[in-house]
Amino acid sequence: MKFVCLGYIDESVWDSLSPEASQKIFEECMAYDNELRKGGHFAGGGALDNSKNGVTLRYRNPDVDVTDGPFAETKEQIGGILLLEARDLNHAIQLMSKHPGVRMGPFEIRPADEATNLMIMETSQRLAAERDN
């Protein structure tokens, strides 16, 4: 099964780390991600820039409002996303509980909606084939 793991981070804590400390955590996270890769559990992912560099879109019929920053004013913001292959939720918890990123903030683990994701992939492939013809 695929799981989406949202890694949260208190950006003020991260920003207060020395360059050496943040580099050490980064290297530990990458090393564990490589262990997940070797075990066939890492299915993708990516880190996010600081939330102050993002924008939030809100639909306000008939307009779309754009505001600077994250959707919610909270202490912790999403810092990255990891796509995980695991047998079940308990296996996903077991794998992610060892991730060094958990020390920087919580991880939210949710099963991927595989049926919807399959429809999205099939639509993308069909449109790519149409574009190529």
SULGIDA-V681206 format. One line per field, one symbol per residue. psi: psi as a letter, one per 20 degrees, with the letter a starting at -180 (. if undefined). burial: # if it has 9 or more other C-alpha atoms within 8 Angstrom, else .. Layout:
psi = ???
burial = ???
This chain:
psi = qqqpoopqqohhgghiqqhgghgggghgghghhhggghjjhojraqqqrphijrrppppnojrpppqqargqnrhprpirppppprgaghggggghiiphhhhirqpppqqqnhgghggggggggghhghhi.
burial = .##########..#..#....#..#..##..###.##...###.......#..###.......#...###.....###########....###..#..####.####.#.##....#................
